[in-house]
C-alpha cells in the first residue's frame, strides 16, 4: 500500500523521464513524523551522485511542530538516498556520458518505509514543452468527442 507524501508536478513537464528508480531516504530526528504529516516539498529539488553516494538536494522538510531540541534538523539539508551499488554506478555513468539529470518525482510510504521515486531524465526544450501541451490538449478533445458520441 502506497501513501503519497509529496509529488514534483513540474518534473514531468520540464523533463522527459527515461527511467525511474525506487530508493530509500536517510532521515533524522522528527523528519519521519513531518513526512507523515505531509510537510515536504520537492519543488526545485534534484539528486546528485557524489563520491559513490546519491544525495537529494533542494528538498524541504518542514520542521515537525511538536519536536524540540533533539528532533530539530536543518529543513533544507542534503539527504542521502539509499540504492544498491550497481544502481549508483549505472546512474553515475549515464549522468556523466549522456548529459542526463536525476530528478525526484515523488516521496511516499511503502509498508511504513519512506521511499523516493527518482527519475533519470533529459531536460526538455521550450518547443518540446509546447508540443507536449498541444498533444495533451488534442487527446483531451478526442476523448471528449468520443464520450459525447457514445451518449
Protein Blocks (a to p, Z undefined) as FASTA:
>chain_A
ZZdfbdcfklmmmpccfbdcddddddehjlmmmmmnopacfehiacddeehiacdehiac
dddfkbghjlpccfkbccdddddfklmmmmmmmmmmnopacddfbdcdeehiacdddddd
ddddfklmmmmmmmmmmmmmmmmmmmmmmZZ
